[in-house]
Amino acid sequence: MTAKSKTLDGQPVSLQDKWTADQGVVVMNGTQAIARVLLAQATLDRRRGISSAGYISGYRGSPLGSVDTTLWSIARRLESANILFQPGVNEDIAATAIRGTQQLNSVPSARYDGVFAAWYGKGPGVDRSGDAFKHGNYAGTHPQGGVLIFYGDDHAGKSSTVAHQSEQAVAASLIPSLYPADVQDVLSYGLLGFALSRYSGSWVGIKCVNEVAEQTATVELDLDHFQPILPPLLPDVPKEIHIQQASYNPLREEQIVVEHRLPLVHAFVRANRLDGIMIRAETPALGLITAGKSYGDVRAALALLGLDEAEAGAVGISLYKVGCIWPLEPIGIRDFATGQAVLFVVEEKKSFLEQQVAATLINQAHRPWVIGKLDEEGAPLLSSVMPLEPMDIAFAIAARLERLGRLDERMRAQLEALASTSVAANAIAVRRLPFFCSGCPHSRSTRVPEGSLSMTGIGCHTMVALVRPQQALLPTQMGGEGGNWIGLAPFTNTKHIFQNMGDGTYYHSGLLAIRAAVAARVNITYKILYNDAVAMTGGQPVDGPISVATIACQVRNEGVARIVVLSDDPSRHQGNPELPVGVTIGHRDELDAVQQELRDTPGCTVLIYEQTCAAEKRRRRKRGSYPNPPKRLFIAREVCEGVGTARYNRPASVWSPWKLHWVASGRSTNPVATRTTVA
């Protein structure tokens, strides 16, 4: 679709419609839908005569790695809607700021009727923000504000140091969770989530997995008819369901959440049909219960078995889609379970819905079998670890239909075809390990002298654990870099270790780890890899003022005596008056010699390795904001025999912008660097 086009009926259409249209079909991805929820909420409040403002804060990370870039791209639209985007230094500080938006009536001279707020972050950010979440949720929300938590889960661990499933952690803070199955659900659940938060006084979580956050789809906007149902509040509901400025009573706060807010969540979910029966068999036998991504997978599994909705119902299959995965609304589940022989809960990762379903039905006089991760005999059924695929689910459903006597010959034929396809797919499956980008500074900066070891952390540089695993220990959590050496050092004859740390991690929480290492008097060298961008999630800037000189001053003030700066261009730092006295400046070619020197220096030392991310250089050069150096093509004639000679045609598109230099070794030499020390 072009930027300006027309639909089949002649109506103008634009890719900008996702931000401007209140009605009709638009195209957007899951991350853009998060931003659209905020703009839509501002529109709804304005129509209802509510003078509200919006606020969003958090910390980037897959699958929500581009929320900030999306918000920056619509900065003017956010400003015109009174929505403030404030990136968080880290996740828990961002969550605390979100809590502050709901305290609007606790200080005088409020400029708005309320502030609706949203937090975003990935699974590890949920973990580190548990304390902030619980404090904020127990305090409650403003009746014309509301809080959403968009938490990103990387079930497969494909872009994380650990695989994540965060609904248990969110539920531990007694925060309800909605789980969208697609981009349309992100929009719907987002707006319903704000309504639920205002109604119940509770923060509301929205689980976002890769397959939804990164999905692009056509969705339907209909703000004119969006009207959530708010069940009447019972006379005994206290005013404390919403945030109050009152005497501090922690036990009363917990009582309000458990005895009043969570029952209101059940009432809202039931009234607005967030959970619902999608297929009802005339003669129920197998009831499928699922949510989020797995809902789409179950639909795909039924299609693989050759079953549309009518055919699925005819063989006894019913399907229940759960929108609110915690706390599970009990009345709808009990109604769906009536008449079923077996309830099969299909969900990825560890059992979560299944346990709630079982607890809801355990005291029913007539209840079906409840299976999911295990079958009736305790045998494994669906993995609690690996991501589920539609084919896996199709085989599991077919096996249940077989046991119930509902598997017909047509489905058997489908299964045979699926089995042969599965074998062929497994035969060609190849795992490709990630590697440093071409020109990545980490491919050099993460090297250590012979006989030394290093520890990894959060960032692109952690790939050294895949590239050179014999030299690099596995990573800690973000901000914990080097903390494990504090515990390990007293019990080993290894005298020293190197710890890699990205500049983004340093600003996020890493400085505290350096402080701890200084306090513990361990022998460690922090290699702070200053790349001038958060390249792993799209080249965003670090979330605040930071420079090589600032880092050097901060670590010096924390008690680090020996500081070295290495750079691909040392002249950028020579003569810089902002660097503290005694900092040594050198060329990156001196890395090995400098590391050997620091390895023998007692205590905590810091090496700041400064070189801009190669991917970010390419991005900036395309924008004309970074110098474009002379391009040279070096050819090793011993390897590439005959290349460049007259008998070969030169492709103009490759050769014309390059100056060809023949070198015998195929290698270029770097200029000799002179090391200097700030006096």
C-alpha positions as CSV (number, residue, x, y, z in Angstrom):
1,M,0.0,0.0,0.0
2,T,1.4,3.4,-0.9
3,A,1.4,6.3,1.5
4,K,-1.6,7.8,-0.3
5,S,-4.0,5.4,-2.0
6,K,-7.7,4.5,-2.3
7,T,-9.8,1.6,-1.2
8,L,-11.9,-0.4,-3.7
9,D,-14.9,1.9,-3.0
10,G,-12.8,5.0,-3.8
11,Q,-12.2,6.2,-0.2
12,P,-8.8,7.8,0.5
13,V,-6.5,5.7,2.7
14,S,-3.1,6.4,4.2
15,L,-0.7,4.5,6.4
16,Q,-1.1,7.5,8.8
17,D,-4.7,6.4,9.4
18,K,-3.6,4.2,12.2
19,W,-2.9,7.4,14.2
20,T,-5.7,9.6,12.9
21,A,-8.8,7.5,12.2
22,D,-11.4,6.8,14.8
23,Q,-13.4,4.4,12.5
24,G,-12.6,1.9,9.9
25,V,-9.9,-0.6,9.0
26,V,-6.2,0.4,9.4
27,V,-2.8,-1.3,9.3
28,M,-0.5,-1.4,12.3
29,N,1.7,-3.7,14.3
30,G,1.5,-4.7,17.9
31,T,3.9,-2.1,19.2
32,Q,2.1,0.6,17.3
33,A,-1.2,-0.6,18.8
34,I,0.3,0.1,22.3
35,A,0.8,3.7,21.3
36,R,-2.6,3.9,19.6
37,V,-4.3,2.8,22.9
38,L,-2.9,6.0,24.5
39,L,-4.1,8.2,21.7
40,A,-7.5,6.5,21.7
41,Q,-7.9,6.9,25.4
42,A,-7.2,10.6,25.1
43,T,-9.8,10.9,22.4
44,L,-12.4,9.0,24.5
45,D,-11.8,11.2,27.6
46,R,-12.1,14.4,25.5
47,R,-15.4,13.2,24.1
48,R,-16.7,12.4,27.7
49,G,-15.6,15.8,29.0
50,I,-12.7,14.5,31.1
51,S,-9.7,16.8,31.1
52,S,-7.1,14.1,31.3
53,A,-3.4,13.7,30.4
54,G,-1.4,10.6,29.6
55,Y,2.0,9.3,30.7
56,I,4.1,6.4,29.5
57,S,7.4,5.2,30.8
58,G,9.4,2.0,30.8
59,Y,12.6,0.4,29.5
60,R,13.1,-1.2,26.1
61,G,13.6,-4.9,25.5
62,S,12.4,-7.6,23.1
63,P,9.6,-8.1,22.3
64,L,8.9,-4.5,23.2
65,G,12.3,-3.2,22.0
66,S,10.8,-0.5,19.7
67,V,8.1,1.0,21.9
68,D,10.3,4.1,22.5
69,T,11.2,4.6,18.8
70,T,7.5,4.3,17.9
71,L,6.6,6.9,20.5
72,W,9.4,9.2,19.4
73,S,8.1,8.9,15.8
74,I,4.7,10.4,16.8
75,A,6.0,12.9,19.4
76,R,3.9,15.7,18.0
77,R,0.7,13.6,18.1
78,L,1.4,12.7,21.7
79,E,2.1,16.3,22.6
80,S,-1.2,17.5,21.1
81,A,-3.0,14.8,23.0
82,N,-1.4,15.8,26.4
83,I,0.5,12.5,26.5
84,L,4.1,12.7,28.0
85,F,6.6,10.0,27.0
86,Q,9.4,9.8,29.6
87,P,11.8,6.9,29.0
88,G,12.9,5.2,32.2
89,V,16.4,5.0,33.4
90,N,15.4,1.5,34.4
91,E,12.2,-0.4,34.8
92,D,11.6,0.0,38.6
93,I,12.1,3.7,38.5
94,A,9.8,3.9,35.6
95,A,7.2,1.9,37.5
96,T,7.5,4.2,40.5
97,A,7.0,7.2,38.2
98,I,3.8,5.5,37.0
99,R,2.6,5.3,40.6
100,G,3.2,9.0,41.0
101,T,0.8,9.8,38.1
102,Q,-2.0,8.4,40.2
103,Q,-1.2,10.6,43.2
104,L,-2.6,13.7,41.4
105,N,-5.0,14.6,44.3
106,S,-2.3,14.1,46.9
107,V,-0.7,17.5,46.2
108,P,-2.4,20.8,45.5
109,S,-3.1,22.6,42.2
110,A,-3.7,19.6,39.9
111,R,-3.9,20.7,36.2
112,Y,-6.0,17.7,35.0
113,D,-8.9,15.6,36.2
114,G,-6.7,12.5,36.0
115,V,-3.7,11.0,34.3
116,F,-3.9,7.6,32.5
117,A,-0.5,5.9,32.5
118,A,1.3,3.0,31.0
119,W,4.5,1.1,31.8
120,Y,6.3,-1.1,29.3
121,G,9.2,-3.6,29.7
122,K,10.3,-7.1,29.1
123,G,10.3,-10.1,31.5
124,P,13.5,-9.3,33.4
125,G,12.1,-5.8,33.9
126,V,9.0,-7.3,35.5
127,D,11.2,-9.2,37.9
128,R,13.2,-6.3,39.0
129,S,10.1,-4.1,39.3
130,G,8.1,-6.5,41.6
131,D,8.5,-4.3,44.6
132,A,7.5,-1.1,42.7
133,F,4.5,-3.0,41.1
134,K,3.2,-4.2,44.5
135,H,3.5,-0.8,46.2
136,G,1.8,0.9,43.3
137,N,-1.0,-1.6,42.9
138,Y,-1.7,-1.8,46.6
139,A,-2.0,2.1,46.6
140,G,-4.4,1.9,43.7
141,T,-5.4,4.1,40.8
142,H,-7.1,7.5,40.4
143,P,-10.8,7.1,39.3
144,Q,-10.1,9.2,36.2
145,G,-6.6,7.9,35.7
146,G,-5.7,4.2,35.4
147,V,-2.6,2.2,34.9
148,L,-1.6,-0.4,32.3
149,I,1.5,-2.6,32.4
150,F,2.5,-3.8,29.0
151,Y,4.9,-6.6,29.8
152,G,6.8,-8.4,27.0
153,D,7.5,-12.1,27.3
154,D,10.1,-14.0,25.3
155,H,8.9,-17.5,25.7
156,A,11.6,-19.0,23.5
157,G,14.4,-17.0,25.1
158,K,15.5,-16.1,21.5
159,S,16.5,-12.5,22.5
160,S,17.0,-12.8,26.2
161,T,19.5,-14.2,28.7
162,V,16.6,-16.4,30.2
163,A,13.3,-17.5,28.7
164,H,10.5,-15.6,30.3
165,Q,6.9,-16.1,31.4
166,S,5.9,-13.2,33.6
167,E,2.2,-13.7,34.5
168,Q,3.1,-15.4,37.7
169,A,5.3,-12.5,38.8
170,V,2.5,-10.0,37.9
171,A,-0.1,-12.1,39.8
172,A,2.2,-12.1,42.8
173,S,1.6,-8.3,43.0
174,L,-2.1,-9.1,42.7
175,I,-2.3,-7.3,39.3
176,P,-4.9,-8.7,36.8
177,S,-3.5,-9.8,33.5
178,L,-5.1,-9.6,30.0
179,Y,-3.5,-11.7,27.2
180,P,-4.1,-10.4,23.6
181,A,-4.1,-13.0,20.9
182,D,-3.5,-10.5,18.1
183,V,-3.1,-6.8,17.3
184,Q,-6.9,-6.3,17.4
185,D,-6.9,-7.6,20.9
186,V,-4.1,-5.2,21.9
187,L,-6.3,-2.3,21.0
188,S,-9.4,-3.7,22.6
189,Y,-7.8,-5.0,25.8
190,G,-5.8,-1.8,26.1
191,L,-9.0,0.4,26.2
192,L,-10.9,-2.1,28.3
193,G,-7.8,-2.3,30.6
194,F,-8.0,1.4,31.3
195,A,-11.7,1.2,31.9
196,L,-11.1,-1.8,34.3
197,S,-8.3,0.1,36.1
198,R,-10.5,3.1,36.7
199,Y,-13.5,1.0,37.7
200,S,-11.7,-1.3,40.1
201,G,-8.8,0.8,41.3
202,S,-6.3,-1.9,40.2
203,W,-3.3,-1.7,37.9
204,V,-3.9,-4.0,34.9
205,G,-1.3,-6.0,33.1
206,I,-1.3,-6.8,29.4
207,K,1.0,-9.7,28.3
208,C,2.7,-9.2,25.0
209,V,4.6,-12.0,23.3
210,N,6.9,-11.8,20.2
211,E,4.2,-13.2,17.9
212,V,1.8,-10.5,18.8
213,A,4.0,-7.5,19.4
214,E,5.8,-8.0,16.2
215,Q,2.7,-8.9,14.1
216,T,1.4,-6.5,11.5
217,A,-2.3,-6.8,10.7
218,T,-5.4,-5.0,9.6
219,V,-7.5,-4.0,12.6
220,E,-10.8,-2.3,13.0
221,L,-11.2,1.0,14.9
222,D,-14.6,1.9,16.3
223,L,-14.2,4.5,19.0
224,D,-17.7,5.8,18.3
225,H,-19.2,2.6,19.7
226,F,-16.7,1.8,22.4
227,Q,-18.7,1.8,25.7
228,P,-17.4,-0.5,28.4
229,I,-20.0,-1.9,30.8
230,L,-19.4,-0.9,34.5
231,P,-21.3,-3.1,36.8
232,P,-23.0,-1.3,39.7
233,L,-20.8,-1.0,42.9
234,L,-22.2,-2.7,45.9
235,P,-23.0,-0.5,48.9
236,D,-20.2,-2.1,51.0
237,V,-17.4,-1.2,48.5
238,P,-15.2,1.3,50.4
239,K,-13.8,4.5,48.9
240,E,-10.3,3.1,49.3
241,I,-10.7,1.0,46.2
242,H,-9.2,4.1,44.6
243,I,-6.0,5.7,45.7
244,Q,-6.4,7.8,48.9
245,Q,-4.2,10.2,50.9
246,A,-4.9,8.7,54.3
247,S,-3.1,7.2,57.3
248,Y,-0.7,4.4,56.4
249,N,-2.1,1.0,56.9
250,P,-0.4,-1.8,54.9
251,L,-2.7,-4.6,56.1
252,R,-5.8,-2.6,55.1
253,E,-4.3,-2.0,51.6
254,E,-3.9,-5.7,51.1
255,Q,-7.5,-6.3,52.4
256,I,-8.8,-3.7,49.9
257,V,-7.0,-5.5,47.0
258,V,-8.1,-9.0,47.9
259,E,-11.6,-8.5,49.2
260,H,-12.8,-5.6,47.1
261,R,-10.8,-4.9,43.9
262,L,-10.3,-8.5,42.7
263,P,-14.1,-9.3,42.9
264,L,-14.7,-6.1,40.9
265,V,-12.2,-7.4,38.3
266,H,-14.3,-10.6,38.0
267,A,-17.5,-8.6,37.6
268,F,-16.0,-6.4,34.9
269,V,-14.6,-9.3,33.0
270,R,-18.0,-11.1,33.1
271,A,-19.9,-8.0,32.1
272,N,-17.7,-7.1,29.2
273,R,-17.2,-10.7,28.0
274,L,-13.5,-10.6,28.0
275,D,-13.7,-14.4,28.3
276,G,-16.1,-16.2,26.0
277,I,-17.2,-19.4,24.2
278,M,-16.0,-19.3,20.6
279,I,-17.2,-22.7,19.6
280,R,-20.0,-24.7,21.3
281,A,-20.5,-28.3,20.4
282,E,-24.1,-29.6,20.2
283,T,-22.9,-32.7,22.0
284,P,-19.9,-31.6,24.1
285,A,-17.0,-33.9,24.6
286,L,-13.7,-32.1,24.4
287,G,-13.6,-28.5,25.7
288,L,-10.5,-26.5,24.7
289,I,-9.5,-23.6,27.0
290,T,-6.8,-21.3,25.8
291,A,-5.6,-17.7,25.6
292,G,-3.3,-15.3,23.8
293,K,-0.9,-16.7,21.2
294,S,-2.1,-20.2,22.0
295,Y,-5.6,-19.2,21.0
296,G,-4.4,-18.6,17.4
297,D,-2.3,-21.8,17.5
298,V,-5.4,-23.8,18.5
299,R,-7.4,-22.3,15.6
300,A,-4.5,-23.2,13.3
301,A,-4.4,-26.7,14.8
302,L,-8.1,-27.2,14.0
303,A,-7.5,-26.0,10.5
304,L,-4.6,-28.5,10.1
305,L,-7.1,-31.3,11.1
306,G,-9.4,-30.0,8.4
307,L,-12.0,-28.7,10.9
308,D,-13.8,-25.4,10.6
309,E,-16.0,-24.2,13.4
310,A,-19.1,-26.2,12.4
311,E,-17.1,-29.3,11.8
312,A,-15.2,-28.9,15.1
313,G,-18.6,-28.6,16.9
314,A,-19.9,-31.6,15.1
315,V,-17.2,-33.9,16.5
316,G,-17.7,-32.6,20.0
317,I,-15.1,-29.8,20.2
318,S,-15.9,-26.6,22.1
319,L,-13.5,-23.7,22.4
320,Y,-13.2,-21.1,25.2
321,K,-11.0,-18.1,24.8
322,V,-9.7,-16.5,28.0
323,G,-9.0,-12.8,27.8
324,C,-8.2,-12.2,31.5
325,I,-5.7,-14.9,32.5
326,W,-5.6,-13.8,36.1
327,P,-7.7,-13.8,38.2
328,L,-9.7,-16.3,36.1
329,E,-13.4,-15.4,36.1
330,P,-15.1,-18.5,37.6
331,I,-18.7,-18.3,36.4
332,G,-17.9,-18.4,32.7
333,I,-15.5,-21.4,33.3
334,R,-18.2,-23.3,35.2
335,D,-20.8,-22.7,32.5
336,F,-18.4,-23.8,29.8
337,A,-17.4,-27.0,31.7
338,T,-21.0,-28.2,32.0
339,G,-21.5,-31.3,29.9
340,Q,-17.9,-31.7,28.9
341,A,-16.1,-35.0,29.3
342,V,-12.6,-33.5,29.2
343,L,-11.3,-29.9,29.5
344,F,-8.0,-29.5,27.7
345,V,-6.1,-26.4,28.7
346,V,-3.7,-25.3,25.9
347,E,-1.1,-22.8,27.1
348,E,2.6,-22.2,26.5
349,K,5.3,-22.6,29.2
350,K,4.4,-23.5,32.8
351,S,0.8,-24.3,33.8
352,F,-1.0,-21.1,34.8
353,L,-4.6,-21.3,33.5
354,E,-4.8,-25.0,34.1
355,Q,-4.3,-24.6,37.8
356,Q,-7.0,-21.9,38.1
357,V,-9.4,-24.0,36.0
358,A,-8.8,-27.0,38.3
359,A,-9.2,-24.9,41.4
360,T,-12.4,-23.4,40.1
361,L,-14.0,-26.8,39.4
362,I,-12.6,-29.0,42.1
363,N,-15.7,-28.8,44.4
364,Q,-18.3,-29.2,41.6
365,A,-20.4,-32.3,42.0
366,H,-20.1,-33.1,38.3
367,R,-16.8,-32.1,36.8
368,P,-14.8,-33.1,33.7
369,W,-11.3,-34.3,33.6
370,V,-8.8,-31.3,33.4
371,I,-5.7,-32.0,31.4
372,G,-3.0,-29.8,29.9
373,K,0.6,-30.3,30.7
374,L,-0.2,-33.9,31.8
375,D,-3.0,-36.3,30.9
376,E,-5.2,-38.2,33.3
377,E,-2.5,-40.7,34.1
378,G,0.2,-38.1,34.7
379,A,1.9,-38.7,31.4
380,P,3.4,-35.6,29.6
381,L,1.0,-34.0,27.1
382,L,2.2,-30.5,26.2
383,S,5.6,-29.1,27.0
384,S,6.1,-26.8,29.9
385,V,9.3,-25.4,28.4
386,M,9.3,-25.4,24.6
387,P,7.1,-23.0,22.5
388,L,4.0,-24.7,21.2
389,E,3.4,-25.0,17.4
390,P,0.0,-25.6,15.8
391,M,1.2,-29.0,14.6
392,D,2.0,-30.1,18.1
393,I,-1.4,-29.0,19.3
394,A,-3.1,-30.7,16.4
395,F,-1.6,-34.1,17.3
396,A,-2.6,-33.6,20.9
397,I,-6.2,-32.7,20.0
398,A,-6.4,-35.7,17.7
399,A,-5.1,-38.0,20.4
400,R,-7.9,-36.8,22.7
401,L,-10.5,-37.2,20.1
402,E,-9.3,-40.8,19.5
403,R,-9.7,-41.6,23.2
404,L,-13.2,-40.1,23.1
405,G,-14.1,-42.1,20.0
406,R,-14.6,-38.9,17.9
407,L,-11.7,-39.2,15.4
408,D,-13.1,-40.0,11.9
409,E,-11.3,-41.3,8.9
410,R,-11.0,-37.9,7.2
411,M,-9.0,-36.6,10.2
412,R,-6.9,-39.8,10.3
413,A,-5.9,-39.0,6.7
414,Q,-5.0,-35.4,7.7
415,L,-2.9,-36.7,10.5
416,E,-0.9,-39.0,8.2
417,A,-0.2,-36.1,5.9
418,L,0.8,-33.9,8.9
419,A,3.2,-36.6,10.2
420,S,5.1,-36.9,7.0
421,T,5.4,-33.0,6.8
422,S,6.6,-33.0,10.4
423,V,9.4,-35.5,9.7
424,A,10.5,-33.5,6.6
425,A,10.6,-30.3,8.6
426,N,12.7,-31.8,11.4
427,A,15.1,-33.2,8.9
428,I,16.1,-29.8,7.5
429,A,16.0,-27.9,10.8
430,V,19.2,-26.0,11.2
431,R,20.1,-23.8,14.2
432,R,22.1,-20.7,13.4
433,L,24.1,-19.1,16.2
434,P,24.1,-15.3,16.4
435,F,27.4,-13.6,15.6
436,F,28.8,-10.0,15.8
437,C,27.8,-7.7,13.0
438,S,30.5,-6.8,10.4
439,G,32.7,-4.2,12.1
440,C,31.2,-4.6,15.5
441,P,33.5,-3.2,18.2
442,H,32.5,-6.1,20.5
443,S,34.3,-8.6,18.3
444,R,37.5,-7.0,19.4
445,S,36.7,-5.3,22.7
446,T,35.6,-8.5,24.4
447,R,38.9,-10.3,23.8
448,V,41.1,-10.9,26.8
449,P,44.8,-11.8,27.2
450,E,45.8,-15.4,27.1
451,G,45.2,-17.0,30.5
452,S,42.5,-14.6,31.5
453,L,38.7,-15.0,31.9
454,S,35.9,-12.6,31.4
455,M,32.3,-12.4,32.5
456,T,29.4,-11.3,30.3
457,G,26.4,-9.2,30.9
458,I,23.3,-7.8,29.1
459,G,23.9,-6.5,25.5
460,C,25.3,-7.5,22.1
461,H,28.7,-8.2,23.7
462,T,27.2,-11.2,25.5
463,M,27.5,-13.1,22.1
464,V,31.1,-13.6,23.2
465,A,29.8,-16.5,25.3
466,L,28.8,-18.1,22.0
467,V,31.8,-17.1,20.0
468,R,34.5,-17.8,22.7
469,P,32.8,-19.7,25.4
470,Q,36.0,-21.0,26.9
471,Q,36.9,-17.4,27.8
472,A,33.5,-16.0,28.9
473,L,31.3,-17.0,31.8
474,L,27.5,-16.9,31.4
475,P,25.8,-13.5,32.1
476,T,24.1,-12.3,35.2
477,Q,21.0,-10.2,35.3
478,M,21.2,-6.6,34.1
479,G,23.0,-4.5,36.7
480,G,24.5,-7.5,38.4
481,E,27.6,-7.6,36.3
482,G,30.6,-8.4,38.5
483,G,28.5,-9.1,41.6
484,N,29.0,-12.9,41.1
485,W,32.8,-12.3,41.3
486,I,32.3,-10.7,44.7
487,G,31.0,-14.1,45.9
488,L,33.4,-16.3,43.9
489,A,36.7,-14.5,44.4
490,P,37.3,-15.5,48.0
491,F,37.1,-19.2,47.2
492,T,39.4,-19.5,44.1
493,N,43.1,-19.1,43.3
494,T,42.1,-17.2,40.2
495,K,43.4,-13.7,41.1
496,H,41.5,-11.5,38.6
497,I,38.7,-11.4,36.2
498,F,37.4,-9.0,33.4
499,Q,33.8,-8.0,33.4
500,N,32.1,-6.6,30.2
501,M,29.5,-3.9,30.6
502,G,27.7,-1.9,28.0
503,D,27.2,1.8,28.4
504,G,23.4,1.4,28.4
505,T,23.7,-1.2,31.2
506,Y,26.1,1.2,33.1
507,Y,23.5,3.9,33.0
508,H,20.6,1.6,33.8
509,S,22.0,0.1,37.0
510,G,25.6,-1.0,36.4
511,L,27.3,1.7,38.4
512,L,25.9,0.2,41.6
513,A,27.7,-3.1,40.7
514,I,31.0,-1.2,40.3
515,R,30.4,0.5,43.7
516,A,29.9,-3.0,45.2
517,A,33.1,-4.3,43.7
518,V,35.1,-1.4,45.1
519,A,33.6,-1.9,48.5
520,A,34.4,-5.7,48.4
521,R,38.0,-4.9,47.4
522,V,38.0,-7.6,44.7
523,N,40.4,-7.7,41.8
524,I,38.3,-7.0,38.8
525,T,38.5,-4.9,35.6
526,Y,35.3,-3.5,34.3
527,K,35.4,-3.1,30.5
528,I,32.8,-0.4,29.9
529,L,32.0,-0.7,26.2
530,Y,31.0,2.8,25.1
531,N,29.2,2.3,21.8
532,D,27.2,5.5,21.7
533,A,23.9,3.7,21.1
534,V,21.7,0.9,22.3
535,A,22.2,-1.1,19.2
536,M,20.6,-4.3,20.2
537,T,17.1,-2.8,20.1
538,G,17.4,-0.4,17.3
539,G,20.1,2.2,17.9
540,Q,18.3,4.2,20.6
541,P,20.3,6.7,22.7
542,V,21.1,5.9,26.3
543,D,18.3,7.4,28.4
544,G,20.1,10.3,29.9
545,P,23.3,12.4,29.7
546,I,26.4,10.1,29.3
547,S,29.9,10.5,27.9
548,V,33.3,8.9,28.3
549,A,34.4,11.7,30.6
550,T,31.2,11.4,32.7
551,I,31.7,7.7,33.2
552,A,35.4,8.3,34.1
553,C,34.4,10.9,36.7
554,Q,31.7,8.8,38.2
555,V,33.8,5.7,38.7
556,R,36.7,7.8,40.0
557,N,34.3,9.2,42.6
558,E,33.2,5.7,43.5
559,G,36.8,4.9,44.4
560,V,38.3,3.5,41.2
561,A,41.9,4.6,41.0
562,R,43.1,3.2,37.7
563,I,41.1,4.2,34.7
564,V,42.1,3.7,31.0
565,V,40.3,5.0,27.9
566,L,40.9,3.2,24.6
567,S,39.5,4.4,21.4
568,D,39.7,3.9,17.6
569,D,40.4,7.7,17.6
570,P,42.2,8.7,20.8
571,S,42.4,12.3,19.6
572,R,38.8,12.7,20.5
573,H,39.8,12.5,24.2
574,Q,43.3,13.9,24.4
575,G,43.2,17.3,26.0
576,N,39.6,16.9,27.3
577,P,39.4,19.0,30.5
578,E,36.4,17.0,31.7
579,L,38.4,13.8,32.2
580,P,39.7,13.3,35.7
581,V,43.4,13.6,36.4
582,G,45.4,10.3,35.9
583,V,43.2,8.8,33.2
584,T,45.3,7.1,30.5
585,I,44.3,7.5,26.9
586,G,45.4,5.1,24.2
587,H,44.5,3.5,20.9
588,R,42.4,0.3,20.8
589,D,45.3,-1.5,19.2
590,E,46.9,-1.4,22.7
591,L,44.0,-3.5,24.2
592,D,46.0,-6.6,25.0
593,A,48.9,-4.8,26.6
594,V,46.6,-2.5,28.6
595,Q,44.6,-5.5,29.8
596,Q,47.7,-7.3,30.9
597,E,48.7,-4.3,32.9
598,L,45.2,-3.9,34.5
599,R,45.1,-7.6,35.3
600,D,48.1,-7.1,37.6
601,T,46.7,-4.0,39.2
602,P,45.1,-4.7,42.7
603,G,41.5,-3.7,43.3
604,C,38.8,-2.5,40.9
605,T,40.0,-1.0,37.7
606,V,38.0,0.4,34.7
607,L,38.8,0.3,31.0
608,I,36.5,2.4,28.9
609,Y,36.6,1.1,25.3
610,E,35.1,3.7,23.0
611,Q,34.0,2.9,19.5
612,T,30.6,3.6,17.9
613,C,28.5,0.6,17.1
614,A,29.0,-0.5,13.5
615,A,25.3,-0.9,12.7
616,E,24.6,2.5,14.1
617,K,27.4,4.0,12.0
618,R,25.7,2.6,8.9
619,R,22.3,4.0,10.0
620,R,23.8,7.5,10.6
621,R,25.7,7.5,7.3
622,K,22.5,6.8,5.5
623,R,21.0,9.9,7.3
624,G,24.1,11.9,6.5
625,S,24.9,12.4,10.2
626,Y,28.2,10.5,10.4
627,P,31.4,10.9,8.3
628,N,31.7,8.5,5.4
629,P,35.4,7.3,5.3
630,P,37.2,6.4,2.1
631,K,36.2,3.0,1.0
632,R,38.9,0.5,0.1
633,L,38.7,-3.0,-1.2
634,F,41.5,-5.2,-0.1
635,I,41.9,-8.5,-2.1
636,A,44.2,-11.3,-1.1
637,R,45.3,-12.5,-4.5
638,E,46.6,-15.8,-3.0
639,V,43.0,-16.6,-2.1
640,C,41.0,-14.9,-4.8
641,E,43.0,-15.8,-7.9
642,G,42.4,-13.7,-10.9
643,V,40.0,-11.3,-9.3
644,G,40.3,-7.8,-10.8
645,T,42.2,-8.8,-13.9
646,A,41.2,-7.9,-17.4
647,R,39.7,-11.3,-18.1
648,Y,36.9,-10.6,-15.5
649,N,34.2,-8.1,-16.0
650,R,34.0,-5.5,-13.3
651,P,30.4,-5.0,-12.0
652,A,30.1,-1.2,-11.9
653,S,27.7,-1.2,-9.0
654,V,30.4,-2.9,-6.8
655,W,33.6,-1.5,-8.1
656,S,33.1,2.1,-9.2
657,P,32.8,3.7,-5.8
658,W,35.8,1.8,-4.4
659,K,39.5,2.6,-4.7
660,L,41.3,-0.7,-5.2
661,H,44.5,-1.4,-3.2
662,W,46.4,-4.6,-3.8
663,V,48.2,-5.8,-0.7
664,A,50.2,-9.0,-0.4
665,S,48.8,-10.1,2.9
666,G,45.2,-9.1,2.4
667,R,45.4,-7.1,5.7
668,S,45.5,-3.4,6.4
669,T,47.7,-1.9,9.1
670,N,46.5,0.6,11.7
671,P,48.4,3.8,12.6
672,V,50.8,3.6,15.5
673,A,49.1,5.1,18.6
674,T,50.8,7.1,21.3
675,R,49.5,6.5,24.9
676,T,48.9,9.7,26.9
677,T,47.9,10.3,30.5
678,V,45.7,13.2,31.6
679,A,47.8,15.4,33.9
